[in-house]
Amino acid sequence: MTRQFMLRMCWTVLVIGLVNGLSADDAKLAPGVRGLATRAPAGMKIDGDLSEFRHAFATPVEYFQSDLKNRAAQFLYMWDDTAFYAGLRTLDMKQVNQAPDDRLWEGDAVEWYFDTRRGEHFRAIDWGRGAVHCYWTGFKNDQLQPRFCLRPNYLDAIPKTGVEVAARKTETGAEVEFKLPWVNFPNFKAAVNEVIALDAELCYSDGGPRLYRSFVYGSPLCVQQPASQGKIQLVEKLERSHWKQCGAVLMPIRCDTAWGQPTKAQASGWIALPVNHADQVGKIQFRVTDLDGSLLGEFPTGPPEVFEKSGNFARAVARWPIDIAPPGAHHVTAVVYDKSGAELTRIAPRLVSVNWTQGY
C-alpha cells in the first residue's frame, strides 16, 4: 500500500466525517423549538387536496374524544421560499360555518396565530406588525366556500397579499389548505433553520355556533399574547434527531380512568400515532412513577387502533391497575422507541386548558 494511496484514504475519511458532521448540525433544533414545518414539494397547488402533505410534519388533535367522528383532526405544516402552507384534515359529520365573513371563528374554522418578528419583539406579550391573528374556513353555511379574515381591530396586520384557502369534502369530513405568503412579512426571510412561532386552533360548531375549541401548542392565552405560541423551526424534513423535542405534539397522550369497566379498576394511557411517520415507531410504553421518581411499573401499548383509515387516524392504549397509581400521587410518561429499540422521545400529559372552561 503506497503512501499516496494512504493519503487519499485519509482525505476521503476526513471529507466524509465533515459532511456527516454538517448533516448532524443541520438536523439540530434551536432551544425551545416544539414543532416543525417541513419543505413543501415543488409546484404546490392550493386546491383542497392534502396529498402534497403526505410527508409533512403533522400534529393530531382530539384523538381521545368519545365522539371521534366529529372531533378528531390533523394539522399539517410546510414551507418554501414563497409561503407557509397549512393543511387541516377533519373527521366531521356536521360541517357548517354560518358566521359572517368577518367573524369566521363562530363556526367550523381555524383560528390561526403566527409570529415572524425578530429580536426582542418575537413572541412578545403584545401583537404588532410581523405577527398576525387570523381565521380560515372551508365553508359558508353547509356549502364549500373557502373564506379568510383578519382579527377585528387588527385588520392592518398584513396586506393579505396572495393568501389562498381551498377545501374539499371527504366521506368522513373535510380537507382544507391555507397559503400564507412571506411577502406579507417583509422583515422576515424564510430559510432552513429559521424559527417562527404559531398556534393552530380548531373551532367546532356541530352545525350551530362555536361550542368547542382545541389548541395544538398553547391555550386560549394565545388570543391575548403571541408569547403563548409554540416555536416552530423551518426544516427540510423530519429527522430522527427532531423527535425528542417534538414528540409532545407529534404523539400527544391522554390519561384517564374509564367510567365503566368489566374488570377491576384500571387507568388508561392513550397515545396518538404520528400521522405521516408511524412507520418509524416501534414499541411504546407508559412508565408510571411515584412522586419521588421511583418506578411503579412499565406498561406497553396494545396493537394500534385505526379509527379512520383514510388520513391515517390511529392511536394506541396501555392500561394499569389504579391501585399502583392513585390520582394525584403519581406521574405518567410515554416512552416511544424506534424499530431497533432505541428511544425516540418521551411525552407527558398536557396540563393546559384547551376549551373555554379552565381545567383539564
C-alpha positions in Angstrom: 0.0 0.0 0.0 1.6 3.2 -1.2 2.0 6.4 0.8 -0.1 8.3 -1.8 -2.9 5.8 -1.5 -2.9 6.1 2.3 -3.1 9.9 2.0 -6.1 9.7 -0.4 -7.8 7.4 2.0 -7.2 9.8 4.9 -8.6 12.7 2.9 -11.7 10.6 2.0 -12.4 9.7 5.6 -11.9 13.3 6.7 -14.3 14.7 4.0 -17.0 12.1 4.9 -16.6 13.0 8.5 -17.0 16.7 7.8 -20.1 16.0 5.6 -21.7 13.8 8.2 -20.9 16.5 10.9 -22.5 19.2 8.8 -25.6 17.0 8.3 -25.8 16.4 12.0 -25.6 20.1 12.7 -28.3 20.8 10.2 -30.6 18.4 11.9 -30.3 20.1 15.3 -33.2 22.2 16.6 -32.9 25.5 18.3 -33.6 25.7 22.0 -37.3 25.8 22.9 -38.5 24.6 19.5 -41.6 22.4 19.8 -42.6 21.8 16.2 -41.5 21.9 12.6 -42.6 23.0 9.2 -41.1 20.7 6.5 -40.1 21.7 3.0 -43.0 21.8 0.5 -42.8 19.9 -2.8 -42.3 21.9 -5.9 -45.4 23.2 -7.7 -47.7 23.5 -4.7 -51.4 23.8 -5.7 -54.0 25.2 -3.2 -56.9 23.0 -4.2 -58.1 21.3 -1.0 -56.3 18.1 -1.8 -53.8 17.3 1.0 -51.9 14.6 -0.9 -49.0 17.0 -1.2 -48.7 17.0 2.6 -48.1 13.2 2.8 -44.6 13.7 4.2 -45.3 16.9 6.1 -44.8 17.4 9.9 -48.3 16.9 11.4 -50.0 17.3 14.8 -53.0 15.2 15.8 -55.8 16.9 17.8 -58.7 15.4 19.8 -57.8 11.8 19.3 -59.2 10.9 22.7 -62.7 12.2 22.4 -65.8 9.9 22.8 -67.1 11.5 19.6 -64.2 10.8 17.3 -66.2 11.1 14.1 -66.9 14.8 14.9 -63.8 15.8 16.8 -60.5 14.1 15.6 -58.4 16.2 13.2 -54.9 16.7 12.0 -52.9 19.9 11.2 -50.0 19.7 8.7 -47.3 22.3 8.2 -44.9 23.0 5.2 -43.0 25.9 3.8 -41.0 27.1 0.8 -39.3 30.3 -0.3 -42.7 31.7 -1.3 -45.1 30.9 1.5 -46.1 29.0 4.6 -48.6 26.2 4.0 -51.0 24.6 6.5 -53.3 21.7 5.9 -56.3 20.6 8.0 -57.9 17.2 7.8 -61.0 16.7 9.9 -63.4 13.9 10.9 -66.7 15.8 10.9 -70.2 14.8 10.0 -71.7 18.2 10.6 -69.7 20.7 8.6 -71.2 24.2 9.0 -70.0 27.8 9.3 -72.9 30.2 9.5 -70.7 33.2 10.6 -70.5 36.4 8.6 -67.3 36.9 6.6 -65.6 39.0 9.4 -66.4 36.5 12.2 -65.3 33.2 10.9 -64.4 31.8 14.3 -68.1 31.4 15.2 -68.4 28.2 13.1 -66.2 25.3 11.9 -62.9 27.1 11.3 -59.3 27.5 12.1 -58.1 30.3 14.4 -54.5 30.9 13.3 -51.8 32.6 15.3 -48.5 33.5 13.6 -45.4 35.5 14.6 -42.4 36.2 12.3 -40.9 39.1 14.2 -37.2 39.1 15.1 -35.3 40.1 18.2 -37.0 41.2 21.3 -40.4 41.5 19.6 -40.5 37.8 18.7 -43.3 36.1 20.8 -43.8 39.4 22.7 -46.7 39.9 25.1 -48.4 42.3 22.6 -49.4 42.0 19.0 -47.7 44.1 16.3 -46.5 44.2 12.7 -45.0 40.9 11.7 -47.5 38.9 13.8 -51.0 38.1 12.7 -54.1 36.6 14.2 -56.5 35.4 11.5 -59.1 32.8 10.6 -59.8 30.5 7.7 -62.6 28.0 6.9 -63.7 25.9 4.0 -67.4 26.6 4.4 -70.1 29.2 4.2 -73.2 27.7 5.9 -73.0 24.0 4.9 -71.6 24.6 1.4 -67.9 24.6 0.3 -66.9 28.3 0.1 -63.4 28.9 1.4 -63.0 32.2 3.4 -60.3 34.1 5.2 -60.4 37.1 7.5 -58.2 39.0 10.0 -58.9 39.6 13.6 -61.1 42.7 14.3 -59.1 45.7 15.4 -56.0 44.2 13.7 -57.1 44.5 10.1 -53.9 46.2 9.1 -51.7 43.4 10.4 -50.9 42.2 6.9 -52.0 43.3 3.4 -53.3 39.7 2.7 -51.3 39.5 -0.5 -51.6 36.1 -2.2 -53.5 34.5 0.7 -55.3 31.4 -0.5 -57.8 28.9 1.1 -59.2 25.9 -0.6 -61.3 23.0 0.6 -62.9 19.7 -0.4 -65.3 17.4 1.4 -64.4 13.8 2.1 -66.5 10.8 3.1 -65.6 11.4 6.7 -65.1 15.1 6.9 -63.1 17.7 5.1 -59.7 18.8 3.9 -58.7 22.5 3.9 -55.5 24.1 2.6 -54.1 27.5 3.6 -51.4 29.5 1.9 -49.8 32.5 3.7 -47.1 34.1 1.5 -44.0 35.5 3.1 -44.4 38.8 1.2 -46.9 39.7 3.9 -44.0 39.7 6.4 -41.3 42.0 4.7 -38.9 41.9 7.7 -38.7 38.1 7.6 -36.6 35.9 5.2 -37.6 32.3 5.0 -34.6 29.9 5.2 -33.7 26.5 6.6 -33.4 26.6 10.4 -35.2 29.9 10.8 -37.6 29.9 13.8 -41.1 31.4 13.8 -44.0 30.9 16.2 -47.5 29.8 15.7 -50.5 28.1 17.2 -53.3 26.2 15.4 -56.7 26.3 17.0 -59.6 24.2 15.6 -63.1 25.7 16.2 -66.0 23.3 16.3 -69.7 24.2 15.8 -71.6 20.9 15.3 -73.9 22.7 12.9 -74.5 25.8 15.0 -72.5 28.5 16.9 -69.0 27.6 18.1 -69.1 25.4 21.1 -65.6 23.9 21.4 -62.0 24.8 20.6 -58.8 22.9 20.7 -55.2 24.2 20.6 -52.1 22.4 19.3 -49.4 24.3 21.1 -50.9 26.7 23.6 -54.2 27.6 25.2 -56.8 30.5 25.0 -54.0 32.7 26.2 -52.8 32.8 22.6 -55.7 35.2 21.9 -54.2 37.8 24.2 -50.4 37.3 23.6 -48.1 35.8 21.0 -45.9 34.7 23.8 -48.1 31.7 24.3 -47.4 30.3 20.8 -45.0 27.4 20.1 -41.6 27.9 18.5 -41.5 26.3 15.0 -38.4 25.6 13.0 -38.3 25.6 9.2 -36.5 22.3 8.1 -36.1 20.2 5.0 -37.7 17.1 6.6 -38.4 15.4 9.9 -35.2 13.9 11.1 -34.8 11.2 13.7 -33.0 13.7 16.0 -36.1 16.0 15.9 -38.3 13.5 17.7 -37.0 14.3 21.2 -38.1 17.9 21.1 -41.3 17.5 19.0 -42.7 14.3 20.4 -45.3 16.0 22.6 -47.1 17.4 19.5 -46.4 14.5 17.2 -47.8 12.0 19.6 -49.9 13.7 22.3 -51.1 11.5 25.2 -54.1 11.4 27.5 -54.5 9.5 30.8 -57.9 8.8 32.4 -60.0 6.1 34.1 -62.9 4.8 32.1 -66.3 5.2 33.9 -67.4 1.7 33.0 -65.1 -1.3 33.2 -65.7 -5.1 33.1 -62.6 -5.8 35.2 -61.2 -4.5 38.4 -60.4 -0.7 38.1 -57.7 0.2 35.6 -56.3 3.5 34.4 -55.7 4.0 30.7 -53.0 5.8 28.8 -53.9 6.8 25.2 -51.4 8.0 22.7 -51.9 9.4 19.2 -49.8 7.7 16.5 -47.9 10.1 14.2 -49.9 11.0 11.0 -47.2 10.6 8.4 -44.4 8.8 10.3 -46.0 5.9 12.2 -43.7 3.5 10.3 -40.8 4.8 12.3 -42.4 3.9 15.7 -41.7 0.5 17.3 -42.5 -0.2 21.0 -44.4 2.3 23.1 -44.5 2.0 26.9 -46.3 4.1 29.6 -43.9 4.5 32.5 -45.6 5.1 35.9 -43.5 6.6 38.7 -44.3 7.8 42.2 -43.8 11.4 43.3 -40.1 10.7 44.2 -39.4 9.3 40.7 -39.3 5.7 41.7 -40.6 3.3 39.0 -44.0 1.8 39.8 -44.4 -0.1 36.5 -44.0 0.0 32.7 -47.0 -0.9 30.6 -46.8 -1.5 26.8 -49.5 -0.3 24.4 -51.5 -2.9 22.6 -51.9 -3.0 18.8 -52.7 0.3 17.0 -56.4 1.2 16.8 -57.1 2.7 13.4 -60.3 4.6 13.9 -60.3 6.1 10.4 -58.1 4.5 7.6 -58.4 7.5 5.3 -55.9 10.0 6.6 -54.2 7.5 8.9 -56.1 8.3 12.1 -54.7 5.9 14.6 -54.0 5.6 18.4 -52.9 3.1 20.9 -53.6 2.4 24.6 -51.9 0.9 27.6 -53.7 0.1 30.9 -52.5 -0.5 34.5 -54.2 -1.1 37.9 -55.2 2.1 39.7 -54.0 0.6 43.0 -50.4 1.3 42.0 -51.2 4.8 40.8 -53.8 6.6 42.8 -54.9 10.0 41.4 -52.6 12.9 42.5 -49.9 10.5 43.7 -48.0 9.5 40.5 -46.5 10.7 37.2 -47.0 9.1 33.8 -44.6 9.3 30.9 -45.0 7.7 27.5 -41.7 6.4 26.1 -41.5 5.9 22.4 -38.9 3.6 20.8 -38.0 3.1 17.1 -38.0 -0.2 15.4 -34.5 -1.0 16.6 -35.4 -0.4 20.2 -33.7 2.9 20.6 -35.6 5.7 22.3 -37.2 8.3 20.1 -39.0 10.6 22.6 -40.8 11.0 25.9 -44.2 12.5 26.3 -46.1 13.7 29.4 -49.8 14.6 29.6 -50.8 18.2 28.6 -51.7 20.1 31.8 -53.3 23.1 30.0 -56.8 24.2 29.2 -57.9 23.8 25.6 -61.6 25.0 25.6 -63.3 28.0 27.3 -63.5 26.4 30.7 -60.3 26.2 32.7 -59.3 22.8 33.8 -58.0 19.6 32.2 
